[in-house]
Amino acid sequence: MTNKILHAIQSGIKGNLTVPGDKSISHRAIIFGSLSKGRTVVSNFLDGEDCLRTIHAFRAMGVTIQKEGSNVTIDSNGIDGLKEPKQPIDLGNSGTTARLLLGVLAGLPFHVTLFGDDSLTSRPMDRVVRPLRQMGAKIDGRENGKYLPISIRGGAIQSISFIPPVKSAQVKSAVLLAGLFADGNTNIIEPTTTRDHTENMLQAFGGDITIDQKTITILTNQSLKGTTIDVPGDISSAAFFLVAAAIVPDSKLTIHDVGLNHTRTGIIDVLKKMGASIEVKEERHIGGEIIGSITIESSDLNGIEIGGDLIPRMIDEIPIVALLATQANGRTVIRDAEELRYKESDRIQSVVDTLQGLGASIRATEDGMIIEGNTSLTGGVGNSYGDHRIGMMIAIASLIAEQDTQLIDPACINISYPSFFADLANVQQK
């Protein structure tokens, strides 16, 4: 493991930037392309380790997938063309691949074993396993299927009406995917709206899905058709640069071609509430997704309370929002974010421990954290805990630290943003 020494910068974050393709949409483009008959062409695919695990999984089931840089071509005979894999499938660190793939495998007459790295093996899968068992899938694994490795024997599943017990797009998506194979129509009643990329993607591939207020209904026995998907830039990746420009003095940055899906723009709402100088321009709609540009300048920020329905719209951005709050005047309270304890690390504790180590005044609560600002960061040693979003948060924190910062395990950033450090260098004013 090679650590990285990071330095503060003397001037602002400026210029123009295009971030890599959206991680959530890249996963789903491969999944739906593999389930569809014909050819699917995906552009601006995120060439990160997690998304490559999804490609690996469907190649193991006989789908022809060609990749050249960020362009991917999928040739599939549809659901009927999938084959039982010959070996267990290694999912690496990808929780999205694990949970969504379980939804697909629930409806296929295969026996498949899924496993992952140490981090993924400690992340709960029972939230997905329980509804899939209700539908009739036979699933076993450590602690009765709570953790990987997991073995699943699918096929002949029944439809259900399901209320997700947690605010998780992955749980919703797994049940929707299983619903494609179920006997009867499957209903999901979602008390709090989570990211809707699965619903948008299903429609882009010609699927039949209805949304009536809080109820999502997916019809069974659908035949999906290959299509063309242009993946927007990932707003979760853009968030790190938005915060950098907001907290580094003399900054002005524009991020182009970024996804502005309303279920994902909580970070923009938070920046506006804190008083950031930010402008958003919606430019076009592609495949049910809104794509546009965001311009932000360094700003005088104020602490706020963050919770409720806002949390699912920014769950992956909370680590970088915690850093943002250290530079805001007054107190920021983040609540209703207990889901963070089940990410690549316990992100609540990891964020608090990391920022405390860098000089921030922050403490954990059961479902979030309390941050006191405005606080000068000292720098020092920041441990990513193998979590890509913690690693990127440390890198942004180093820009305003009084001393150099040592980032432990920067390689984990490749999971979602392989070009992160190159892009960060390009927007720094020399």
VEXNUMAR-913576 format. One record per residue (C-alpha): x, y, z; residue in one letter. Coordinates in nm, 3 decimals. Layout:
<atoms>
ATOM     east    north       up  code
ATOM        X        Y        Z     A
...
</atoms>
This chain:
<atoms>
ATOM     east    north       up  code
ATOM    0.000    0.000    0.000     M
ATOM    0.151    0.333   -0.110     T
ATOM    0.055    0.648    0.076     N
ATOM    0.035    0.993   -0.086     K
ATOM    0.161    1.324    0.048     I
ATOM   -0.079    1.610   -0.030     L
ATOM   -0.005    1.983   -0.012     H
ATOM   -0.213    2.293    0.047     A
ATOM   -0.253    2.526   -0.249     I
ATOM   -0.169    2.894   -0.260     Q
ATOM   -0.440    3.009   -0.499     S
ATOM   -0.786    2.910   -0.618     G
ATOM   -0.961    2.625   -0.793     I
ATOM   -1.041    2.760   -1.138     K
ATOM   -1.131    2.658   -1.491     G
ATOM   -1.355    2.398   -1.649     N
ATOM   -1.398    2.030   -1.569     L
ATOM   -1.585    1.726   -1.693     T
ATOM   -1.611    1.445   -1.439     V
ATOM   -1.631    1.073   -1.526     P
ATOM   -1.960    0.901   -1.601     G
ATOM   -2.215    0.842   -1.330     D
ATOM   -2.137    0.527   -1.130     K
ATOM   -2.499    0.432   -1.062     S
ATOM   -2.606    0.478   -1.424     I
ATOM   -2.299    0.294   -1.558     S
ATOM   -2.384   -0.013   -1.349     H
ATOM   -2.745   -0.009   -1.465     R
ATOM   -2.656    0.042   -1.832     A
ATOM   -2.456   -0.282   -1.824     I
ATOM   -2.730   -0.469   -1.637     I
ATOM   -3.017   -0.362   -1.863     F
ATOM   -2.806   -0.392   -2.177     G
ATOM   -2.729   -0.751   -2.080     S
ATOM   -3.098   -0.828   -2.016     L
ATOM   -3.205   -0.676   -2.350     S
ATOM   -3.216   -0.831   -2.694     K
ATOM   -2.986   -0.676   -2.951     G
ATOM   -2.700   -0.429   -2.927     R
ATOM   -2.659   -0.163   -2.661     T
ATOM   -2.396    0.108   -2.695     V
ATOM   -2.290    0.293   -2.381     V
ATOM   -2.078    0.609   -2.400     S
ATOM   -1.902    0.785   -2.110     N
ATOM   -1.911    0.462   -1.908     F
ATOM   -1.730    0.496   -1.575     L
ATOM   -1.406    0.301   -1.614     D
ATOM   -1.381    0.237   -1.239     G
ATOM   -1.322   -0.087   -1.054     E
ATOM   -1.680   -0.122   -0.925     D
ATOM   -1.845   -0.087   -1.266     C
ATOM   -1.595   -0.327   -1.422     L
ATOM   -1.719   -0.588   -1.172     R
ATOM   -2.065   -0.561   -1.325     T
ATOM   -1.919   -0.620   -1.672     I
ATOM   -1.728   -0.921   -1.537     H
ATOM   -2.045   -1.067   -1.384     A
ATOM   -2.247   -1.057   -1.706     F
ATOM   -1.958   -1.182   -1.917     R
ATOM   -1.955   -1.481   -1.680     A
ATOM   -2.321   -1.536   -1.778     M
ATOM   -2.241   -1.544   -2.148     G
ATOM   -2.305   -1.184   -2.255     V
ATOM   -2.067   -1.040   -2.516     T
ATOM   -1.936   -0.708   -2.385     I
ATOM   -1.664   -0.510   -2.564     Q
ATOM   -1.502   -0.212   -2.397     K
ATOM   -1.278    0.054   -2.548     E
ATOM   -1.198    0.324   -2.295     G
ATOM   -1.527    0.477   -2.183     S
ATOM   -1.726    0.323   -2.469     N
ATOM   -1.895   -0.014   -2.416     V
ATOM   -2.083   -0.232   -2.664     T
ATOM   -2.314   -0.506   -2.537     I
ATOM   -2.450   -0.778   -2.763     D
ATOM   -2.707   -0.994   -2.591     S
ATOM   -2.981   -1.242   -2.673     N
ATOM   -3.177   -1.107   -2.379     G
ATOM   -3.284   -1.285   -2.064     I
ATOM   -3.321   -1.620   -2.243     D
ATOM   -2.961   -1.600   -2.362     G
ATOM   -2.806   -1.582   -2.015     L
ATOM   -2.616   -1.889   -1.898     K
ATOM   -2.528   -2.025   -1.557     E
ATOM   -2.172   -1.914   -1.472     P
ATOM   -1.915   -2.190   -1.438     K
ATOM   -1.742   -2.039   -1.136     Q
ATOM   -1.827   -1.818   -0.837     P
ATOM   -1.837   -1.448   -0.930     I
ATOM   -1.591   -1.209   -0.762     D
ATOM   -1.760   -0.873   -0.697     L
ATOM   -1.456   -0.702   -0.545     G
ATOM   -1.571   -0.399   -0.346     N
ATOM   -1.891   -0.332   -0.541     S
ATOM   -2.201   -0.327   -0.321     G
ATOM   -2.411   -0.204   -0.614     T
ATOM   -2.313   -0.504   -0.825     T
ATOM   -2.385   -0.740   -0.536     A
ATOM   -2.730   -0.612   -0.446     R
ATOM   -2.859   -0.550   -0.798     L
ATOM   -2.717   -0.878   -0.928     L
ATOM   -2.903   -1.065   -0.655     L
ATOM   -3.224   -0.916   -0.794     G
ATOM   -3.142   -1.046   -1.142     V
ATOM   -3.032   -1.389   -1.020     L
ATOM   -3.350   -1.432   -0.816     A
ATOM   -3.543   -1.486   -1.138     G
ATOM   -3.294   -1.700   -1.330     L
ATOM   -3.292   -2.083   -1.304     P
ATOM   -2.925   -2.082   -1.206     F
ATOM   -2.716   -2.168   -0.905     H
ATOM   -2.461   -1.890   -0.848     V
ATOM   -2.219   -1.804   -0.568     T
ATOM   -2.116   -1.441   -0.513     L
ATOM   -1.817   -1.325   -0.307     F
ATOM   -1.617   -1.005   -0.256     G
ATOM   -1.327   -0.842   -0.079     D
ATOM   -1.298   -0.791    0.296     D
ATOM   -1.494   -0.466    0.287     S
ATOM   -1.783   -0.601    0.080     L
ATOM   -1.793   -0.918    0.289     T
ATOM   -1.874   -0.707    0.595     S
ATOM   -2.160   -0.515    0.433     R
ATOM   -2.520   -0.631    0.495     P
ATOM   -2.705   -0.805    0.214     M
ATOM   -3.008   -0.916    0.417     D
ATOM   -3.201   -0.601    0.327     R
ATOM   -3.209   -0.739   -0.029     V
ATOM   -3.217   -1.107    0.059     V
ATOM   -3.537   -1.080    0.267     R
ATOM   -3.770   -0.950   -0.009     P
ATOM   -3.613   -1.181   -0.267     L
ATOM   -3.686   -1.477   -0.039     R
ATOM   -4.043   -1.354   -0.009     Q
ATOM   -4.059   -1.378   -0.388     M
ATOM   -3.936   -1.739   -0.374     G
ATOM   -3.561   -1.719   -0.436     A
ATOM   -3.350   -1.971   -0.244     K
ATOM   -3.061   -1.781   -0.088     I
ATOM   -2.802   -1.887    0.166     D
ATOM   -2.488   -1.730    0.306     G
ATOM   -2.308   -1.634    0.623     R
ATOM   -2.542   -1.555    0.913     E
ATOM   -2.841   -1.682    0.715     N
ATOM   -2.763   -1.475    0.409     G
ATOM   -2.677   -1.151    0.581     K
ATOM   -2.321   -1.143    0.444     Y
ATOM   -2.126   -1.263    0.144     L
ATOM   -2.031   -1.518    0.026     P
ATOM   -2.390   -1.585   -0.081     I
ATOM   -2.529   -1.872   -0.283     S
ATOM   -2.853   -1.820   -0.474     I
ATOM   -3.077   -2.054   -0.670     R
ATOM   -3.335   -1.855   -0.861     G
ATOM   -3.630   -1.907   -1.090     G
ATOM   -4.009   -1.941   -1.054     A
ATOM   -4.048   -1.637   -0.831     I
ATOM   -4.372   -1.463   -0.736     Q
ATOM   -4.463   -1.095   -0.740     S
ATOM   -4.492   -0.902   -0.414     I
ATOM   -4.601   -0.566   -0.281     S
ATOM   -4.305   -0.435   -0.088     F
ATOM   -4.234   -0.137    0.137     I
ATOM   -3.854   -0.096    0.169     P
ATOM   -3.756   -0.078    0.538     P
ATOM   -3.455    0.139    0.457     V
ATOM   -3.410    0.439    0.227     K
ATOM   -3.206    0.255   -0.033     S
ATOM   -3.219    0.272   -0.412     A
ATOM   -3.025   -0.054   -0.423     Q
ATOM   -3.296   -0.242   -0.234     V
ATOM   -3.566   -0.091   -0.453     K
ATOM   -3.370   -0.172   -0.768     S
ATOM   -3.307   -0.533   -0.668     A
ATOM   -3.680   -0.594   -0.622     V
ATOM   -3.763   -0.414   -0.949     L
ATOM   -3.512   -0.629   -1.135     L
ATOM   -3.655   -0.944   -0.979     A
ATOM   -3.999   -0.818   -1.079     G
ATOM   -3.903   -0.858   -1.445     L
ATOM   -3.909   -1.235   -1.388     F
ATOM   -4.194   -1.266   -1.135     A
ATOM   -4.533   -1.427   -1.188     D
ATOM   -4.751   -1.118   -1.175     G
ATOM   -4.687   -0.747   -1.138     N
ATOM   -4.461   -0.627   -0.856     T
ATOM   -4.540   -0.316   -0.652     N
ATOM   -4.296   -0.112   -0.446     I
ATOM   -4.436    0.149   -0.211     I
ATOM   -4.156    0.395   -0.137     E
ATOM   -4.229    0.627    0.161     P
ATOM   -3.925    0.840    0.079     T
ATOM   -3.815    0.881   -0.282     T
ATOM   -3.467    0.747   -0.356     T
ATOM   -3.262    0.781   -0.673     R
ATOM   -3.468    0.667   -0.971     D
ATOM   -3.203    0.566   -1.225     H
ATOM   -3.342    0.211   -1.243     T
ATOM   -3.689    0.337   -1.334     E
ATOM   -3.545    0.574   -1.596     N
ATOM   -3.318    0.308   -1.740     M
ATOM   -3.595    0.051   -1.764     L
ATOM   -3.804    0.292   -1.968     Q
ATOM   -3.506    0.376   -2.190     A
ATOM   -3.482    0.005   -2.281     F
ATOM   -3.853   -0.007   -2.369     G
ATOM   -3.973   -0.144   -2.037     G
ATOM   -4.321   -0.098   -1.896     D
ATOM   -4.327    0.062   -1.551     I
ATOM   -4.582    0.287   -1.387     T
ATOM   -4.529    0.535   -1.106     I
ATOM   -4.834    0.658   -0.917     D
ATOM   -4.732    0.890   -0.635     Q
ATOM   -4.533    0.663   -0.398     K
ATOM   -4.613    0.333   -0.573     T
ATOM   -4.392    0.187   -0.848     I
ATOM   -4.535   -0.104   -1.049     T
ATOM   -4.328   -0.320   -1.283     I
ATOM   -4.501   -0.552   -1.526     L
ATOM   -4.384   -0.909   -1.565     T
ATOM   -4.272   -1.094   -1.881     N
ATOM   -4.124   -0.792   -2.052     Q
ATOM   -3.892   -0.808   -2.350     S
ATOM   -3.635   -0.530   -2.336     L
ATOM   -3.456   -0.402   -2.646     K
ATOM   -3.100   -0.275   -2.680     G
ATOM   -3.052    0.098   -2.709     T
ATOM   -2.796    0.378   -2.685     T
ATOM   -2.706    0.524   -2.345     I
ATOM   -2.500    0.841   -2.294     D
ATOM   -2.397    0.839   -1.929     V
ATOM   -2.392    1.186   -1.767     P
ATOM   -2.109    1.300   -1.544     G
ATOM   -2.142    1.174   -1.188     D
ATOM   -2.268    1.444   -0.951     I
ATOM   -2.128    1.245   -0.658     S
ATOM   -1.782    1.285   -0.811     S
ATOM   -1.850    1.648   -0.903     A
ATOM   -1.942    1.718   -0.539     A
ATOM   -1.579    1.701   -0.429     F
ATOM   -1.482    1.975   -0.673     F
ATOM   -1.790    2.182   -0.591     L
ATOM   -1.687    2.182   -0.226     V
ATOM   -1.323    2.253   -0.315     A
ATOM   -1.425    2.562   -0.511     A
ATOM   -1.658    2.675   -0.231     A
ATOM   -1.394    2.658    0.046     I
ATOM   -1.068    2.747   -0.131     V
ATOM   -1.033    3.127   -0.157     P
ATOM   -1.028    3.292   -0.500     D
ATOM   -1.199    3.000   -0.676     S
ATOM   -1.439    2.980   -0.968     K
ATOM   -1.509    2.648   -1.138     L
ATOM   -1.755    2.521   -1.399     T
ATOM   -1.835    2.151   -1.423     I
ATOM   -1.990    2.050   -1.756     H
ATOM   -2.219    1.765   -1.864     D
ATOM   -2.306    1.656   -1.511     V
ATOM   -2.619    1.461   -1.419     G
ATOM   -2.887    1.675   -1.252     L
ATOM   -3.140    1.405   -1.166     N
ATOM   -3.367    1.552   -0.897     H
ATOM   -3.309    1.250   -0.673     T
ATOM   -2.935    1.325   -0.671     R
ATOM   -2.904    1.704   -0.639     T
ATOM   -2.916    1.728   -0.261     G
ATOM   -2.556    1.853   -0.263     I
ATOM   -2.665    2.155   -0.469     I
ATOM   -2.949    2.229   -0.227     D
ATOM   -2.708    2.212    0.067     V
ATOM   -2.459    2.447   -0.098     L
ATOM   -2.738    2.695   -0.171     K
ATOM   -2.871    2.677    0.186     K
ATOM   -2.524    2.741    0.321     M
ATOM   -2.496    3.053    0.107     G
ATOM   -2.267    2.933   -0.171     A
ATOM   -2.247    3.130   -0.494     S
ATOM   -2.365    2.859   -0.735     I
ATOM   -2.544    2.858   -1.072     E
ATOM   -2.701    2.553   -1.234     V
ATOM   -2.799    2.535   -1.601     K
ATOM   -3.007    2.245   -1.734     E
ATOM   -2.905    2.185   -2.091     E
ATOM   -3.065    1.865   -2.221     R
ATOM   -3.251    1.543   -2.140     H
ATOM   -3.111    1.201   -2.237     I
ATOM   -3.262    0.864   -2.142     G
ATOM   -3.478    1.018   -1.873     G
ATOM   -3.182    1.197   -1.716     E
ATOM   -3.118    1.572   -1.698     I
ATOM   -2.769    1.688   -1.794     I
ATOM   -2.630    2.037   -1.739     G
ATOM   -2.349    2.252   -1.601     S
ATOM   -2.271    2.391   -1.258     I
ATOM   -2.065    2.703   -1.185     T
ATOM   -1.952    2.774   -0.830     I
ATOM   -1.732    3.037   -0.664     E
ATOM   -1.561    3.055   -0.326     S
ATOM   -1.818    3.174   -0.074     S
ATOM   -1.885    3.280    0.282     D
ATOM   -2.082    2.984    0.423     L
ATOM   -2.314    2.934    0.719     N
ATOM   -2.397    2.618    0.911     G
ATOM   -2.738    2.454    0.861     I
ATOM   -2.939    2.147    0.963     E
ATOM   -2.950    1.861    0.712     I
ATOM   -3.195    1.572    0.744     G
ATOM   -3.523    1.416    0.639     G
ATOM   -3.599    1.365    0.270     D
ATOM   -3.282    1.553    0.174     L
ATOM   -3.058    1.270    0.297     I
ATOM   -3.141    1.006    0.030     P
ATOM   -3.072    1.274   -0.235     R
ATOM   -2.714    1.322   -0.110     M
ATOM   -2.626    1.007    0.086     I
ATOM   -2.293    0.957   -0.095     D
ATOM   -2.200    1.325   -0.060     E
ATOM   -2.225    1.345    0.319     I
ATOM   -1.850    1.292    0.376     P
ATOM   -1.760    1.592    0.162     I
ATOM   -2.050    1.793    0.308     V
ATOM   -1.902    1.730    0.654     A
ATOM   -1.578    1.886    0.532     L
ATOM   -1.775    2.175    0.383     L
ATOM   -1.938    2.231    0.723     A
ATOM   -1.600    2.267    0.895     T
ATOM   -1.552    2.586    0.691     Q
ATOM   -1.901    2.728    0.750     A
ATOM   -1.981    2.978    1.023     N
ATOM   -2.164    2.819    1.315     G
ATOM   -2.296    2.468    1.369     R
ATOM   -2.406    2.214    1.110     T
ATOM   -2.616    1.914    1.217     V
ATOM   -2.652    1.608    0.993     I
ATOM   -2.922    1.361    1.098     R
ATOM   -3.129    1.073    0.955     D
ATOM   -2.816    0.934    0.787     A
ATOM   -2.786    0.599    0.967     E
ATOM   -2.754    0.432    0.624     E
ATOM   -2.396    0.566    0.616     L
ATOM   -2.295    0.306    0.872     R
ATOM   -2.335    0.035    0.607     Y
ATOM   -2.125    0.176    0.324     K
ATOM   -1.767    0.081    0.224     E
ATOM   -1.680    0.177    0.580     S
ATOM   -1.892    0.298    0.871     D
ATOM   -1.890    0.638    0.706     R
ATOM   -2.024    0.824    1.005     I
ATOM   -1.739    0.708    1.227     Q
ATOM   -1.480    0.721    0.949     S
ATOM   -1.566    1.082    0.860     V
ATOM   -1.563    1.191    1.224     V
ATOM   -1.235    1.015    1.307     D
ATOM   -1.068    1.146    0.991     T
ATOM   -1.176    1.508    1.026     L
ATOM   -1.095    1.511    1.397     Q
ATOM   -0.748    1.390    1.307     G
ATOM   -0.712    1.679    1.062     L
ATOM   -0.812    1.936    1.325     G
ATOM   -1.190    1.968    1.280     A
ATOM   -1.441    2.008    1.563     S
ATOM   -1.686    1.727    1.487     I
ATOM   -1.861    1.450    1.678     R
ATOM   -2.070    1.151    1.581     A
ATOM   -2.432    1.089    1.667     T
ATOM   -2.626    0.768    1.619     E
ATOM   -2.762    0.880    1.281     D
ATOM   -2.524    1.154    1.173     G
ATOM   -2.280    1.411    1.306     M
ATOM   -2.247    1.761    1.450     I
ATOM   -1.983    1.994    1.309     I
ATOM   -1.867    2.324    1.456     E
ATOM   -1.724    2.581    1.216     G
ATOM   -1.540    2.782    1.103     N
ATOM   -1.232    2.576    1.191     T
ATOM   -0.878    2.583    1.054     S
ATOM   -0.758    2.237    0.956     L
ATOM   -0.410    2.138    1.066     T
ATOM   -0.343    1.855    0.823     G
ATOM   -0.150    1.547    0.932     G
ATOM   -0.248    1.187    0.854     V
ATOM   -0.580    1.089    0.696     G
ATOM   -0.682    0.724    0.662     N
ATOM   -0.919    0.645    0.376     S
ATOM   -1.020    0.317    0.544     Y
ATOM   -1.028    0.177    0.191     G
ATOM   -1.331    0.399    0.118     D
ATOM   -1.304    0.601   -0.203     H
ATOM   -1.524    0.884   -0.081     R
ATOM   -1.328    0.923    0.243     I
ATOM   -1.007    0.927    0.039     G
ATOM   -1.132    1.206   -0.188     M
ATOM   -1.260    1.403    0.112     M
ATOM   -0.910    1.393    0.264     I
ATOM   -0.757    1.513   -0.063     A
ATOM   -0.991    1.814   -0.073     I
ATOM   -0.927    1.887    0.296     A
ATOM   -0.552    1.894    0.227     S
ATOM   -0.600    2.194   -0.004     L
ATOM   -0.675    2.422    0.295     I
ATOM   -0.469    2.251    0.567     A
ATOM   -0.190    2.430    0.753     E
ATOM    0.051    2.140    0.704     Q
ATOM    0.101    1.864    0.450     D
ATOM   -0.143    1.575    0.469     T
ATOM   -0.055    1.209    0.429     Q
ATOM   -0.334    1.009    0.264     L
ATOM   -0.328    0.641    0.356     I
ATOM   -0.444    0.406    0.077     D
ATOM   -0.522    0.653   -0.204     P
ATOM   -0.562    0.364   -0.450     A
ATOM   -0.918    0.303   -0.328     C
ATOM   -1.023    0.621   -0.515     I
ATOM   -0.994    0.418   -0.838     N
ATOM   -1.321    0.249   -0.741     I
ATOM   -1.520    0.550   -0.864     S
ATOM   -1.278    0.814   -0.997     Y
ATOM   -0.951    0.686   -1.150     P
ATOM   -0.857    1.032   -1.289     S
ATOM   -0.931    1.218   -0.965     F
ATOM   -0.580    1.339   -0.886     F
ATOM   -0.511    1.437   -1.247     A
ATOM   -0.833    1.641   -1.258     D
ATOM   -0.752    1.800   -0.923     L
ATOM   -0.411    1.907   -1.050     A
ATOM   -0.564    2.052   -1.367     N
ATOM   -0.800    2.290   -1.184     V
ATOM   -0.537    2.422   -0.944     Q
ATOM   -0.395    2.760   -1.041     Q
ATOM   -0.018    2.729   -1.068     K
</atoms>
